[in-house]
Amino acid sequence: MGSSILVVDDSKLARLMVTNLIVERWPQAQIEEAESADEAFLSIEKNIPDHVIIDHNMPGMDGLDLARQLRDVAPQASLTLLTANIQVSIREQAEALGCRFIAKPVNEEKISDLLAELGD
């Protein structure tokens, strides 16, 4: 599958971990990275990804706000919120936006389950 994935997280280590886990399972995926909502929008201007994995807690615009705006700019992209904040209200807001929800810490099983849902 030649899916394109945008990983948005202010932590370089977190982006690297998620990217490496995806590449192990889905080596043919085209992966872009962004460390902020602003960078995510710049990336999306060039290429709208099939899937966007978004960290919730980022400086500036948080992941839920980014997801809301992405629904307007890239309505066909599937969204996944990735966060250590597992409050019910965060999960409910993600679900209301049609976002999948993955609790940090990220591991191989969580990414494998996500990729299986995405149709690898």
Long-range contacts (C-beta under 8 A, 24 or more apart in sequence): 1-26, 1-28, 1-29, 1-119, 1-120, 2-28, 2-29, 2-30, 3-29, 3-30, 3-50, 3-51, 3-118, 3-120, 4-29, 4-30, 4-31, 4-32, 4-47, 4-49, 4-50, 4-51, 5-29, 5-30, 5-31, 5-32, 5-49, 5-50, 5-51, 5-52, 5-53, 6-31, 6-32, 6-33, 6-34, 6-40, 6-43, 6-44, 6-49, 6-51, 6-52, 6-53, 7-31, 7-32, 7-33, 7-34, 7-53, 8-33, 8-34, 8-35, 8-36, 8-37, 8-39, 8-40, 8-52, 8-53, 8-54, 8-55, 8-58, 8-63, 8-66, 9-33, 9-35, 9-53, 9-54, 9-55, 9-58, 9-82, 10-35, 10-36, 10-55, 10-57, 10-58, 10-59, 11-55, 14-55, 14-82, 14-104, 14-106, 17-106, 18-53, 18-82, 18-106, 18-111, 21-106, 21-107, 21-108, 21-111, 21-112, 22-111, 22-115, 24-108, 25-108, 25-111, 25-112, 25-115, 25-120, 26-115, 26-120, 36-60, 36-61, 37-61, 37-65, 37-66, 37-69, 40-66, 40-70, 41-69, 41-73, 44-70, 44-73, 44-74, 48-73, 48-74, 48-76, 48-77, 49-74, 49-77, 50-76, 50-77, 50-78, 50-118, 51-77, 51-78, 51-79, 51-80, 51-118, 52-77, 52-78, 52-79, 52-80, 53-80, 53-82, 53-102, 53-114, 54-79, 54-80, 54-81, 54-82, 54-99, 55-82, 55-83, 56-81, 56-82, 56-83, 56-84, 56-85, 56-90, 57-83, 57-84, 57-85, 64-90, 64-93, 64-94, 64-97, 67-94, 67-97, 67-99, 68-97, 71-97, 71-98, 78-118, 80-114, 82-106
